[in-house]
Amino acid sequence: MKVLIMAGGYATRLWPITKDNPKALLPVGEKKILDYIMEKVGELGLETYISTNRFFESHFRPIAEKYGVGLIVEDTLHEEEKLGTIGAMKKAFEELGPDDYLVIAGDNLFSFSLSDFVRTYNGRTLIAVYDIGDRELAKRYGVVVLEGDRVISFREKPPEPASTLISTGVYVFPERVMGLIGEYLANGNRDSPGYFVQWLLERGEEITAYRFSDYWYDIGSADSYLEALRTLLKESHIEEIQISPYSKIIPPVVIKRGARILGRSIIGPFAYIGENCTIENSDVSDSIIFRDTVIKGSTIWRSIIDEKCEIRNLELKKSLVGGHAKIQRGE
């Protein structure tokens, strides 16, 4: 079995923060999304590859070297050119050769052990499923109906979900099934593995499910990104920073090297402050602030602010601010 981590998307739903940064490498607490995945993959001792695109290749090359894994690069530079997840799986299968494949979405944060998951594999397509508990939310995903651990119904993004049990972007596809991708791509959706799973079930393939609980996040929106931070940030990580004696830190937080917390500021809980940021007379909580950003006289809550921004005299709630933005209200 080989492991294939899919990180070839352009994450347009999270633009502008992912316009120049791959989603799999966004920080969640002290680590990046891909670090959490790689730690779980490391338990398996299997040959592992990251699939990405030419545009983000330079971002992933150091990560591949750090973890000693391979890199498969599709020759695309823009969203409209991309192969899609299924197309990229086909490319990997052709390059790496016949085998069973553990396929993991690179923007997936999940609670279960991959060792436990793989142990349940019985030679048939295996999917990880999670009860999202809300039929409205379930409409965004592949909705599953089970008999025991056997999948009897799978509908990708249904308008009327039959359950709240959803597929989560972790699969084992047998070698024989990987060989069917070319046939599927003749008429199928190239981007979402859920449509491939639905197609397999409709043609009579047997599919089994691995159920888990605790947590799962598909980092596809600002809300899910911030919720993942709340779940996974358990303790504070504070590097070499400058902090005023009148400022207060409410854990847990991550404050990276070179940050300056000045005046009467309150940081936290659940705040990520990037390298060389300046926070002065401001409150920041439930938010992610990327490197080299300046925030003065402001309140930031449940917001994501990209690098090299300037925010002055504002109250920002549930906001997403692109890099290099300068926003201020007159004093």
C-alpha positions in Angstrom: 0.0 0.0 0.0 1.1 3.5 -0.8 0.0 6.8 0.8 -1.1 9.7 -1.4 -1.8 13.1 0.1 -3.8 15.3 -2.2 -2.7 18.9 -2.0 -3.1 20.1 -5.6 -6.0 22.5 -5.2 -5.9 26.3 -5.3 -8.3 26.7 -2.4 -10.3 29.5 -4.0 -12.9 29.4 -1.2 -10.3 30.8 1.2 -8.9 33.4 -1.1 -7.2 35.8 -0.6 -5.2 34.1 2.2 -4.6 31.1 0.0 -3.8 33.0 -3.2 -0.1 32.6 -2.6 -0.1 30.0 0.2 -1.3 26.4 -0.2 -4.1 25.5 2.2 -2.4 22.4 3.5 0.4 24.6 4.8 -1.8 27.0 6.8 -0.9 27.1 10.5 -3.3 25.6 13.0 -1.7 26.4 16.4 2.0 25.6 16.5 1.8 23.2 13.5 0.6 23.4 9.9 -2.3 21.3 8.6 0.0 19.0 6.8 2.1 18.4 9.9 -0.9 16.9 11.7 -1.5 14.6 8.7 2.2 13.6 8.3 2.4 12.7 12.0 -0.4 10.3 11.6 1.0 8.9 8.3 4.3 8.4 10.1 2.7 5.6 12.2 2.2 3.5 9.1 5.8 3.2 7.8 4.4 3.2 4.2 5.8 4.8 1.0 4.2 8.2 0.9 3.8 10.9 -1.7 2.4 14.4 -1.7 0.5 15.4 -4.9 0.6 19.1 -5.7 0.8 21.6 -8.6 3.7 23.5 -10.3 2.5 26.8 -8.7 2.9 25.5 -5.2 5.8 23.1 -5.8 8.4 25.2 -4.1 6.3 25.4 -0.9 6.0 21.6 -0.6 9.5 20.7 -1.6 11.0 21.5 1.9 8.1 19.6 3.6 8.7 16.6 1.4 12.4 16.6 2.4 11.6 17.2 6.0 9.4 14.1 6.2 11.3 12.0 3.7 8.4 11.6 1.3 8.0 11.9 -2.5 6.5 14.7 -4.4 4.3 14.4 -7.5 3.8 17.6 -9.4 1.1 18.3 -11.9 2.1 20.8 -14.5 -0.5 23.4 -13.8 -0.2 27.0 -12.6 -3.9 28.1 -12.4 -7.2 26.9 -11.0 -8.7 26.4 -14.5 -5.8 24.2 -15.6 -5.8 21.8 -12.6 -6.3 18.1 -13.1 -8.7 17.8 -10.1 -8.3 15.3 -7.3 -9.3 12.3 -9.4 -7.2 13.4 -12.3 -4.2 13.8 -10.0 -4.9 10.3 -8.5 -4.7 8.9 -12.0 -1.4 10.6 -12.7 0.0 9.3 -9.4 -1.2 5.7 -10.2 0.4 5.9 -13.6 3.7 7.3 -12.2 4.0 5.1 -9.1 2.6 1.9 -10.4 -0.1 -0.6 -9.4 -0.8 -0.9 -5.7 -3.5 -0.2 -3.1 -3.6 3.5 -2.2 -4.5 5.3 1.0 -5.7 8.7 -0.2 -5.9 11.6 2.2 -7.2 15.1 1.4 -4.4 17.6 2.4 -6.9 20.0 4.0 -8.3 17.3 6.4 -7.9 17.4 10.2 -9.2 14.3 11.8 -9.1 12.6 15.2 -8.6 8.9 14.4 -5.5 6.8 14.0 -4.6 5.9 10.5 -3.1 2.6 11.8 -6.6 1.7 13.2 -8.2 2.8 9.9 -5.8 0.7 7.7 -6.3 -2.3 10.0 -10.0 -2.4 9.0 -9.2 -2.6 5.3 -10.4 -5.9 3.8 -9.5 -5.5 0.1 -12.6 -3.4 -0.7 -12.8 0.4 -1.0 -12.8 1.8 2.5 -14.0 5.3 3.5 -13.8 7.2 6.8 -17.2 8.6 7.9 -18.2 11.1 10.6 -21.6 12.1 11.9 -21.7 15.9 11.3 -25.0 16.1 13.2 -26.7 18.6 10.9 -28.6 17.9 7.7 -28.0 21.4 6.4 -24.2 21.0 6.8 -24.4 17.5 5.3 -25.6 19.0 2.0 -22.0 20.1 1.4 -20.5 16.6 1.6 -20.9 13.0 0.5 -23.8 11.6 2.5 -23.6 8.0 3.6 -26.2 5.4 4.7 -24.8 2.3 6.3 -25.9 -1.3 7.1 -23.4 -2.3 9.8 -20.1 -1.1 8.2 -21.3 -1.6 4.6 -22.2 1.5 2.6 -25.6 1.0 1.0 -26.1 4.6 -0.2 -23.7 7.4 -1.1 -24.8 10.7 -2.5 -22.4 13.6 -3.1 -23.8 17.0 -2.1 -27.5 15.9 -2.1 -30.2 18.5 -1.8 -32.0 16.3 0.7 -29.5 14.3 2.8 -30.7 10.8 3.9 -28.5 11.0 7.0 -26.0 13.2 8.7 -23.2 10.7 8.2 -20.6 12.0 5.8 -17.5 10.9 4.0 -14.4 12.8 5.2 -11.6 12.7 2.6 -9.7 9.6 3.8 -10.0 6.5 1.6 -8.3 3.2 0.8 -8.8 2.4 -2.9 -7.7 -1.1 -4.0 -5.4 -1.5 -6.9 -8.2 -2.8 -9.1 -10.4 0.2 -8.3 -7.5 2.7 -9.0 -7.4 1.1 -12.4 -11.0 2.2 -13.0 -10.2 5.9 -12.8 -9.7 6.3 -16.5 -13.1 4.8 -17.3 -14.7 7.1 -14.6 -13.0 10.2 -15.9 -14.5 9.7 -19.4 -17.8 11.2 -18.0 -17.2 11.8 -14.2 -16.5 14.8 -12.0 -12.7 15.1 -11.9 -12.4 17.1 -8.7 -14.4 15.4 -6.0 -13.6 11.9 -4.8 -17.1 11.7 -3.5 -18.5 11.4 -7.0 -16.0 8.6 -7.8 -17.2 6.7 -4.7 -20.8 7.2 -5.7 -20.0 5.9 -9.2 -18.3 2.9 -7.7 -21.3 2.0 -5.5 -23.7 2.5 -8.4 -21.7 0.0 -10.6 -21.9 -2.6 -7.8 -18.6 -2.2 -6.0 -18.7 -3.1 -2.3 -17.7 -0.2 -0.1 -17.0 -0.4 3.7 -17.0 2.4 6.2 -14.8 3.2 9.2 -16.8 5.4 11.7 -15.1 7.8 14.0 -16.1 10.5 16.4 -14.3 13.3 18.4 -13.4 15.8 15.7 -13.1 16.3 11.9 -12.5 19.5 10.0 -12.4 20.2 6.3 -10.5 23.5 6.2 -12.7 24.9 3.4 -13.9 28.1 5.0 -12.8 30.7 7.6 -15.3 29.3 10.1 -13.9 25.7 9.9 -10.4 27.0 10.0 -11.0 29.0 13.2 -13.0 26.1 14.8 -10.0 23.8 14.1 -7.8 26.3 15.9 -10.1 26.1 18.9 -10.0 22.3 19.0 -6.3 21.7 18.3 -4.7 24.6 20.2 -4.3 23.0 23.6 -1.5 25.0 25.1 0.4 28.3 24.5 3.5 28.5 22.4 5.2 31.9 22.8 8.6 32.6 21.2 11.0 35.5 21.6 8.7 38.5 21.7 8.4 42.0 23.2 5.5 42.5 25.5 4.3 45.5 27.5 3.8 45.1 31.2 0.3 46.5 30.7 -0.6 43.8 28.2 -2.3 40.5 29.0 -2.1 37.1 27.4 -5.0 34.7 27.9 -4.1 31.1 26.9 -4.0 29.2 24.8 -2.2 31.3 22.1 0.6 31.1 19.6 2.8 34.2 19.3 5.7 33.8 16.9 9.2 35.2 17.1 9.7 39.0 16.7 6.1 39.9 17.6 5.6 43.1 19.7 2.6 43.3 22.0 2.5 46.9 23.1 0.4 49.3 25.2 -2.7 47.8 26.9 -3.4 44.9 24.6 -5.2 41.6 25.3 -4.2 38.6 23.2 -6.3 35.4 23.4 -7.8 33.0 24.0 -7.3 31.1 20.8 -5.1 33.6 18.9 -2.3 33.0 16.5 0.0 35.9 16.0 2.6 35.5 13.2 6.3 36.6 13.0 7.1 40.2 13.5 3.6 41.4 14.0 2.9 44.6 16.0 -0.2 44.6 18.2 -0.7 47.9 20.1 -3.6 48.8 22.4 -5.7 46.1 20.7 -7.7 43.0 21.6 -7.2 39.9 19.5 -9.1 36.6 20.2 -10.4 33.6 18.2 -8.3 35.0 15.3 -5.3 34.2 13.1 -3.0 37.1 12.2 -0.3 36.3 9.7 3.3 37.7 9.7 4.4 41.4 9.5 0.9 42.7 10.2 0.3 45.9 12.3 -2.8 46.2 14.4 -3.3 49.4 16.5 -6.3 50.6 18.5 -8.5 47.7 17.3 -10.6 44.8 18.4 -10.3 41.6 16.3 -12.6 38.6 16.9 -13.1 35.5 14.8 -11.2 37.0 11.9 -8.2 36.0 9.7 -5.8 38.7 8.6 -3.2 37.9 6.0 0.4 39.1 6.1 1.7 42.7 5.9 -1.6 44.3 6.7 -2.3 47.5 8.7 -5.4 47.7 10.7 -6.0 50.8 12.8 -8.9 52.0 15.0 -11.3 49.3 13.8 -13.6 46.6 15.3 -13.4 43.6 13.0 -15.7 40.6 13.6 -15.9 37.5 11.4 -13.7 39.1 8.7 -11.2 37.8 6.2 -8.6 40.4 5.1 -6.2 39.8 2.2 -2.5 40.5 2.3 -1.0 44.0 2.2 -4.4 45.6 3.0 -4.5 48.9 4.9 -7.7 49.6 6.7 -8.4 52.3 9.2 -11.1 54.6 10.7 -10.3 58.2 11.4 -9.5 59.0 14.9 
